[in-house]
Amino acid sequence: LNHQVHFSKSFKYFVDIYERVDMVPRIVLKDRMGKEVMELEKPDIRRALEMGWKAPERFKVKAADGVTDLYGVMWKPFDFDSTKVYPIISSVYPGPFYEYVPTQFRLIHDENTRLAQLGFIVIAVGHRGGTPMRGKFYHTYSHGKLRDYPLADDKYAIEQLADRYPFIDVTKVGIYGHSGGGFMSTAAICTYPDFYKAAVSSAGNHDNYIYNHWWGETHNGVKEEKKVIKDSVNGDRTESTFKFRVGTNMELAKNYKGGLLLVHGWMDDNVHPAHTLRVVDALIKAGKNFDMIMLPRSNHGFSGEENTFYERKMWFHFARLLLGDNTGDYYYEIEQYKKSDR
């Protein structure tokens, strides 16, 4: 359960708002011993239920080590039919200081709820190396492998779900993410090009040599190298240098087989557009085919018409590659993108 607690000025009472991704929030008044005094409010979602809305579902799988538990959320189409087979898309942000696995109740969880309505199973699952809330071993798994640490866990999680649920088509797998998720989605489709058939990568920090060094050095770690300096006058001494080595997505370009859409905002002052352009350069040099969209007015977070354009392009990209649906090619004006309700 996810709790939000607000104490009274006297600290004799507190309001506890608790919820789960699949449970409507309860808003209750409790005394300082935790005993419930009264329910203050209960959200009414009857209208949404009447319209066919369904809550996402929680699941648990194992990490690629076969031991560590990973927790996730699954979104299905509201008209889900268990006798049908659906492509699966992994929505990723692996951390390493935070991982995207929603715990709060929402009628719409960003793109995932909408994306599922196109005919996909959409998941978000934790990866070793993500949130520090699960302890040191879990959190520090990313050290020394900042690019690669979540990839095997994501692939293995999808394979387990496909074994568990016959409605998942493991031959049609997509992945998408923003920022660190963009970094991961590109790395995934290049590392496992026969598994992930489509990827959308937005604002990815593909080259952490040109990202904030404090971030990369903190979460990837640095290696100390010692060298003995001979000095006949003052005596030998040891000097240390600290080296930062991290994998980049450009190094993986040679493995890529297709299905990637790269997106970046020209005004991004967090992850510079050069990150995406370096991947583009590597893919071109490797003779690879890909798609790219540059959003002229967007910074690190997309908004307005450009976000609408990006989201619809993501829909059409996955629909074309995973559903064989090319109707998105006929949308060519922003008003049509806004109105398209596939």
N, C-alpha and C positions, 0 to 999 in steps of 0.2 A: 504493500500500500504506500501511496505517496501522501505525506502529511504536510499541511501548512498550519502553523500554530501562532495565534495572536493572543497575548496575555492582556488582562485588564491592568489598569494602573496600580491597583492594590495587590496584584498577583494572586488574588484569591480564586479567580476564574480565568479560563482561557477558551477561545473559540478554536475548535479543531476542524479543519477542512480536510477530509481524507477521501481519496479516490484511487482508481486504478484505470489502466487504459481501457478495460472492458467493464468498468463499474462507474455509474453516475456518482458524482461527488455527494458526500453527506456533510452537512454543515451543522455541527452540534456544539452546545455549550457544556463545558466540563468544569468541575471544581479542581483545585490544585492537586488533589490526589488522583485525578484521572477519572473520577466517576461522572457518568453522563447525567447532566441536569435536565436538558431538553434539546429537542431538535429545532434549530432555528429556521432552516430553509431546505427545500429539496427541489432540485431542478426538474422541470417537467419536459420530457422529451417525447411525449405522445405524438406530437405532430410529425416529428422525424420518423418515428416508428411506423406511423400510418403511411408515410411516403416510401417505405421500404428500407430505411436505413438499418444497417446491422453493425454491431460493434466489431472491432478487430479482435483477433484471438491471440492468446499468449502461448508460447511453446518453449520447450527446453531441448537442447541437443548437446552433443559432446564437441569439444574442440578437436583439432586434428591430432592431438596427443592421445585421444581416446579416454581421457581421464577428467579433464576440466569441464565443468558444466558451463554452457553458454545459454543465455536467455534472449528470447526474441519475441517479436510481434508480427502477426500475419494479417494482411488485409485481403479480403476476397471481394469479387463483384457482388453487388447487392442482389443480383439475380443468379447467384451462384448455383450451379447444377453439379452435384457430386458425380454424375455419370459422364460428365464431359472432362476433357483434358485441357489444362491451361498452361501457357508459358509462365515462367517465374522470373521476377525481377528483384534484385537485391538493392535496397536503398542503403547507402553506406556513409558513415562518417566514423572512422575508427579511433579517433583520438589523436595522440595518446594520452591526453589529459581529460578527455571526455569522450563518451561514445554515444552515438545516436540510437537509443532504444527507448521510445516514449514510455513514460510511466503515468502521465496525466491523461485524464479523460478529455477527449475532443470529439465533436461531431465530424470534423474534417482535420486529418493530420497532414497538413501541407499537401505536397503533390501525391502522396501515397494513396490517399483515399480516392482521389480523382483518377489516378493512373489505373487503379484496380478496376474501375468501371469500364475501361476499354476492353476488358477481357483478360486481365492478368492476375496472377497471384503475386502480391508484393510483400516483401519481408524486410524487417530491420533486425539484425542480430548483433550481439556483442562479439568482440574478438579479444583474445588475449593480447595484452598491451594497451588496452583501453583504460577505462575509468580507474583512478586510484582508490575508489570506494570499495573495491574488492580485494584490497591487500597488495603487499609489495610484490609478491611473485607475479600476480596477474598484471599489475601496472608496469613493471620494469621489463616485461617480456619484449618490449619494443627496442630496448637498448641494443645498439649495434646493428640493427636491421630495420631502420625507420621506414624504408620503402616496402619491405616484404612481409613484415610480421603478421598482418591480418589476412593475407591472401589464402593460405591453406585452410584456415578456420572457416572462411566464408564459403569456399568451395565444398568443404566437407559438410558444413551445415546444410547446404542445399541438397547434397546427395542424400543425407539422412532423411530430410523432409520428403524427398521424392520416393525413397524406399517406404516411408511411413504412409504417405498419402498418394493413392493411385491417380488422383486428379492433377498431379504436377507432372509436366512434361520436361524431364531433365535434359532433353535434346534441344530445348529452346530456352536458354538462360540469358538474361540481361542483367546489367549492373549500372547504377548511376550514383553520382555524388557531387558535392560542391566543396571547394577548397581542399581540405585534407581528403574529403571523399572523392573529389576530382582526381587528386593524386592517386588514390587507391584504385579507382575504376579503370584508369588508363593502365596502371601496373597490372591489374587483374587480367584484362583482355590481351595484354602482351605476354604475360607469364603463362596463362592457360588459354591460348587462342582457340583450342578445339572445344573448350567447355563453355566459355562466355561468347555468345554469338553477336551480342550488341552491347555497346557501352555509351553512356553520355557522361562527359567529364567537363564540369564547369568550374572555372577559376582555380584550377589545380596548381598546387605548388610542386611542379614536376621536377624542379632542380633546387634542392635545398642548400646548394652552395651560394645561391643568390637570394635566398630568403633570410629572414632575421636569424643571425647566427646564434643568438642566445637561445632561440627556440630549438633549433636543430641540435646544438651542443647539449642542451638540457635533456632532451628526450631521446636522442640517439647516443649521446655520450662521446667522449674524446679518449684517445689512447695516448698514454705517456710513453715517450721513447727517451731512454737515458743514454748519454754518451760521455765517456771518460775523456777529459781534456788533460793532456800531459803538460806538466809545468814543473821544470827542474828547479825553479827558483822558489816558488811559493808552495809547491806540492801539487800533486794531481787533484783534480776536482771533477765532480760529476755535474753535468748540465742536463736539464730536462726540456724537451719540447713536447707540445701537445698537438696531436694531429686529429683532424676531423675528416672522417671518411664515411660517406653515405651514398647509397645507390640512387641513381637518377632514372627517370623514365626514358630518357634519350638512349640509354644503354640497352633498353629492351626493344627498341624499335624494330630491330632485325627479326624478332620473333612474331611480330604482329601479322595477322592474316586478314583483317577486315572487320567492319562493323562499328567503328569509333566515330563519334561526333564530339568535337572539341568546341567549347564555348568559353569566351572570356570577355570581360568588360574593359574597354580601352581606358576608363578612368579609375581602374582598380589601384588603390594606393596601399593595399595590404599585400596581395600577391600580384606582383607586377606582370603585365601581359607578356613580358619576355619569357616567362615560364612556359606558356603555351606555344609561343613562337619557336622556342628551342625544340620542343617536341615536333612541331610542324617541320622544322628544318631536318631533323633526324629521320622523320618518316619519308620525306621527299627524297633524301639522299639514299634511303633504303629501297626506294621504288614502290612505296606502299600507297594504297588508296584509302582516303578518309574524308570526312566532312568537317567543316569548320564554320563557326559563326562568331563574328566580333561585334559586340554591342557598343555603339559609339558613345552613349551617354551613361553607361552603367559603371558603378564602382564595384567593390567586392560583393555587395548585396544587390541583386537585380530588383527593379521595381517598375511599376507603371506598364506602359505598352511594351517595353523591351522584355520585361519578365513574362508578360502574356505571350509574346512572340517566342521566347525561349521555351516556355512550358509546352506550347502547342508543337513546336518543332521536336521536342523530346517525345511527345505522344506519337507523332507521325514516324519518327525514327524507329521506335520500338514496334509500332504497328507494321511497318514495312518489313522489318527484318525478322520479327518473331511471329507475326500473324499473317504475313503475306498480303497485307492490306495497303494498297498504294493510293487510296482515295485522298490522302493528305496532300498529294502532289498538286491537287487542284485548288488549294487555298493559296491565294497570292496577295490578298489585301488584308491590312490589319483588322478591319471590321469583320472580315470573314473568320479570322483567327479568333476574335473575341466571341463570335457567335457559334463557332464550331462546338457542338456538343455531341461527341461521338459516343 
